[in-house]
């Protein structure tokens, strides 16, 4: 946090930015680190220092997390300071990044504080951090799932309407499972677990088209057709750690699942199971020293918990519809 606060304090806008310090360094230093990943509506590349949208959202989440921890351990003045810093960032971010006519955040701000007015998955990642205001969340979720973004196999990194869109590009039109998982978690945070389930189903369908049933690092963002799976990205890593982990985060999002270790509760908020999964077993879900096994069934009325077994103690399970 000291590093974050030092870096944001040195920027006149209060944002966490990057600019390479060496000619041999990466031009772009966010998760989309291709040389052409950050660009304006007309296709021109953004000049540094660059402030990506999702990075500011991560800073917001970090400050809120610090406020939560400080409050829990009794450091009330520090908690209030962190919460105030998070709130100030949220207001500034909403003003500087939100594109009202597009129902979306700008990809980034460039060195001249100009927004990169491009529809990308970066904006979708902002949802899971909570930086998105409640009044705009449904609009952003819907925007992420329009046809130019959702290809049928997942959500593209860049809208098909963008100047630099290329479904075979590494970061400008492909589909990344981990990126989709973070967006789906954000959908669930704002009560759209059914939309998270839609994304999970798309990625599970993509996995079943491969010989080893694995999700690769990424695949091409061509629109889904009836008799063909997603077009492989030739040099994608498979297996890859964050793609493997994305399956579990996607499932968590679809189930609206969260765990509160301090209170000893497991929460299912507006639970939705994937379209083609009628029965789901979760084994060994751990909270404190307790392990929980659950069976979830999907029927006409939606997903319901059929059975719960606990070992090592008691936990409270809360189901919200």
N, C-alpha and C positions, 0 to 999 in steps of 0.2 A: 504494500500500500504506500510505503514511503516513496518507492520508485514511481508509482502512478501519480501521486500528488506532486512530486517534483516535476515530472514531465508535463502534466496538465497546467501546473503553475507557470511554466515558462512559455505557454502559448497564450496569445492575447485573447483567444476565444474561449480558453479554458478546456480545450479538447485534447485528447491523446492523439498525437499525430506521428507521422514518420517521414523521414527524408534520408536517403542514403548518404553516408559520410565518406564512402570510397567509391571510386569508379568501377571497382570490381564487385561492389555489393549489389544486392537486389534492389531494383527500382521500386517494386511494390513489396511491402513487408507485412501485409495482413494475411489472412489464410488464402486469399486469392493473390498469389505472388507472381503470376505471369506478368510479363512486361506490359501487356496491353489490357490488363484486367480492370483498370480504373480509368474510365473515360467519360466524356461529355455526350450529350444527346446527339451532337453532330459527328461523333466518332473520334474527335481529337482527344489525345491523352491528357490526363490531369497532371498539372505541374505541382511539385511538392512545395511545402509540406502538406501531406494528405491526411485527412481525418475521416476514416471509413465509418459508416453508420453503425455497423454492428460492434465496432470496438468501443464506441461511446456507450453503447448499451451494456457491454461487459463492465465498464467502469461504474455505471449506475448500479449494476448487480453487486459489484464488489463493495461499494459504499453502503448499500442496504444490508449486505451481509455483515459488515463490520458493525453497523448500528444494532443489528439483531444480537450479535455476540456480546457487545458491550452492555446492552440492556440486560441480557440474561445474567451476566456476571456482576451486575450492580454498578457499572460505570455509566451512570445516567448522563452526566454532562457530555461525555464522549459520544454516547449513543445519539444524543440530540444533535451534536455537531455533524456526525456522519449522515444522519437522516436529512438534515438541512442541506448538506452538500449534494446528496442524491436528488433531492427535490429541485434544487436550483438547476442541476444538470438536466433533469427531465424537462423543465420549462424551456430552457435554452435550446435543447435538442429539438423539442416539438416546434419551436419557432423557426429554427434554421434549416431543419431537414425535411419537415413534412411538406409533401406536394399535394395540396388539397384536390386539385383537379384530376390527379392520378390515383388517389386513395393509397398512397405509398410514400415511403421515405426516399429521399435521394440516396444514391449509392455512396456518396462521400462529399466532402467539401475540399476544394483544391486550395493551393497556397494563397490565392486571392479571395478566399472565402466564398467562391462561387460553387453552388451545388451542382453535382453531376446528376442531371435529371434523367436517370435511366432506371427502368424497372428491373430489379434484381432480387435474388434470394437473400442478399445481405439484409434487406429490409425485413424479410420474414424472420430472420434470426432475432431481431430486436424483441419480438413478442415474448420469448421465454424468459427474458431478463426482467420484464415488468415495466420497462421504460415507456412502453406504449400506453397512452391514455385510454381508459375504458371506452370513451366515446368514439375512438378511432379503430379499435381492435377488430371489430367485425368487418369493417371496410377493408382493412389490410389483409385479413385472412381470406376474404372473398377474392381480393386482387391476386393473391398468390396462387389461387386455384383456377384462374381463367385460362382459356385454351392456349394463349400465347406463353403461359408459364408452366402449366401442368400438361405434360406431354402424354399422359396415360401410364407411364412407367415411373413417374415421380415429378417433382418440381424442378424446372431448369434453373441453372445459375443465372441466366439472363433471359429476358423476354425475347420471344421470336420477332418482336417488332423493333428491337433495338438495332442501331446502325451496325454494330460489330457482332451481331448474333451469328453464330456458326455452330450447328449441332455437333460438329466434330472438334470444336475447340476445347482446350483443357478447362478453361474457366468461363468461357463466353457462350454458353448454350448447352453444355453437358449436364448430366444429372449425377449428383454426389449423394450417396446414402446418408453420410453423417450430417450433411447440410439439411437434408430432408428431415432427419430425426430431430434436429434442434428446432426446425420450424414447427414440426408436429407437436413438440413439447409446448411451444408457445400457443398453438391452437388450443390445446387442452387447458392451459393456464387461464384462458379466457372463455372456458366453457364449451369449446367446440371439439370435444373428444370424438364426435362422429366424423369431423373433417380429418382429424389425426388418424382415425381408422381407415379412411379413404386412402391416405398416403401410405399407411402400413400395407394395405392390400395391394397397392400398386407395386411396392418394392418386393413383397413376397412373390407376386406374380413374376417379376423380373428374375428373382432368384431361381424359380422353378424352371426357367428356360435354359439354365446352365447345367452342364454335366455334373458338376460337383455341388450344386445347390448353394453356392456361395454368392454373396454380394461383393462385387469388386470395388475397388477404390472409386471408380466412376464408370459411366457408360455414356454413349452418345445420346443427344437429346432429340432425336427424330420422333415425330408423332407416332403413337402406337397404331399398329395395323393388326388385322385380325389373325393372320397366320404366321406372324414372325415375332420373335422376341426383340428386346432392345439391341441396337447395334453396339458391339463391344468397342471400347476404346483400346486401341492396339497395345499400348504399353501400361495399362492400368495394373496396379499391384493387386494380386489375388492369391492368397488371402491378404487382407489389410486390417490392422487393428481397429481403427475407428469405424470402418464399415461393418466389421463383425459386431462391435459394440452397439452400432446403431439399431440393430434388430431389437435389442432389449429396451432401448430408450423409446423406440417407436411403439412397442407394446405397452410400456408404462404410460405413454401419452394417450393411446387409444383407451386404456382402462381408466384414465384419470387417476392413476395411482400415485399416492405420496405417503411418506412415512414420517412421523414425528417421534423421534427417539426420546426426547425429554418427556413427552406426555404419554408415550407408550401406545400410540394409535396408528392404525393403518387406515387410510382414507381412499375410497373410490368415489370420484366426483364425476357424475354423468357418464358412467361406464359404457363403453361401446366396444364390442368385439369385432374383429375383422370379418368381412363378408362371408368368407368361405370356411371359417372356423366355428363349428358348432359347440365344441367342447375344448376347454383349455385348462390345463393343470399347471399350477405354480407350486414348486416344491422348494422348501428350505429358505423361504423369505425370512430374513433375520432382522429382528428389532431388539436391541439390547441383547440379552442372553436367550431370547425366545426365538424358536424357529416355527414357521407357520407354513402349512400346506393348504392350498385352496383349489377347489374345482369350480370353474365358471362355465355356465351353459348359456347358449344363445337361443332364444325362442322368438315367437312372434312379438312378444312384449318387450324384447330387448335382452340384454345380458343380465344374468342373475347369478349370485353366489349360491351354489348348491351345498357345498360342504366345506367346513373349516376344521383342521386338526392343528393343535399347538403342542409344542414340546418345550419344557423348561420354564413354564410360567404362563402368565395371562397377558393378552393384549386386547385392546378395544378395536373393533372393526366398524368403521362408519361408512355407510353407503348413502350418497347424495344423488338424488334424481334431478 
